[in-house]
Amino acid sequence: MIQKKAIDSIYKKFRKRPASPDELDIPLLFEKVPMEAGIEIDGENLVLNSVDSNSPFHKIPVSHIHAILDFDEAVAIVLHSSIIFISKEDGSVSVHLREIGLTLLDRVRSMLTAQA
């Protein structure tokens, strides 16, 4: 699996969506991922049929995708606050959710509470 340091660098590198969905490497999903993943394009959405239809990761607007990346064992779909990894071997899906850091206001409140 991909290490935390690599995941953090992916979030930093792909903070913004591309100017156009045409810049995404969508063919990579169909070339490298097995049929078991059940990937299809439905209008303006990327559908992962192997993911439960009640999941927010079942149908993803293509306009929300920041990047599609190729790794040794998986293909990654990078979104703002998550990365979907699809195994090249069996089409299984795993999701990394980005940790939400404390805001400046939260840190100040915590310091003031600790001093009291």
N, C-alpha and C positions, 0 to 999 in steps of 0.2 A: 504494500500500500504506500501511498505517497506520504511523505513526512510533513509534520506541522510547518517546518521552515519553508518548504516548497509551496504549501497551501497559502501561507501568509504572503509569500511573494506573488502568487497568482492574483490574490485579492488586490494587492498594491498595483500591479502592472495593468490589470484590467478593471480599473475603477469605473470607467465610463463605457457606455455602449458604443459600438461603431456608428459612424455617421449613417450607414445604410446596412440593412440586414444582408445585402449582397456581399458585404465584406466578410461575412462569417463563412467558415469552412464546413457548410452543411453536408456536402458530399462525403466528408470524412465519416459521418455517422453511418452512412449506408455502405461504405467500403470496408470499414474496420470492425463494425459491431455485428455480431451474429443476428440472424433472423429472430431468435428467441426473445430479444429485447422488444420486438414489436414496434419499432420506430416508424412513424409516418408523418407526413406533413398534411395538415387539414386546414386549408385556407391559410390564415396567418398564424397558425399554432403548430408547435411541435408536440406530437402525442407519443407518450411512452406507454404502450398498451400492456407492458409487463408490470406496470405500477398500478395499484388499486385506483379505480376511477374516482374515489372520494379523496384521494391524496392531492395536495396542491401541486405535486410534481408530475401528475398524470398528463396535464395539458398546459404547455408553457407558450405564451405569446413569443414569437420569434423576435419581436421588437424588444423584449426584455433580456435577451441573451447578450452577454458581454463578449464571450469568446467560446470557441469549440477547439479543444486542444487534444493532441495525440500524445499518449504516454505509452510505455512499454506494455503494460497490462490492461490499460483502460483508456477510454475516451472521456474527456471531461467537458461538461457543459457548465460554463461559468455564468452565474447570475450575480446580482448585487450582493446578496447576503448568504448565498449558498453555492455549493458546487456539486453537481450531480456526476458521479463516476459510473460509467457503464463498462462492465467487464468485456474485454475482447474475446475471452475464452467461452463464457457461458451466457453472456447478456444480462447478468445480474446487475442490479442497481444499488448503489449506496450513495448517501447524501451527507455532505459535510455542511453543518450550519455554522455560520460565522458568529464568533463570540462578540457580544456587544460590550464595548468598553465603557467605563465610567466617563460621564461628561465632566467638564471643568466644574460646573455647579455641584455635581454629586461629590467630587473630591473635596471641594471647599466645605460643604456640609459635613462630610465625614471628619475632616480635621477639626471643625468647630465642635462637633459632638464629642470627639475624643478628648478635647481640652476641658470640657465642662464637667 
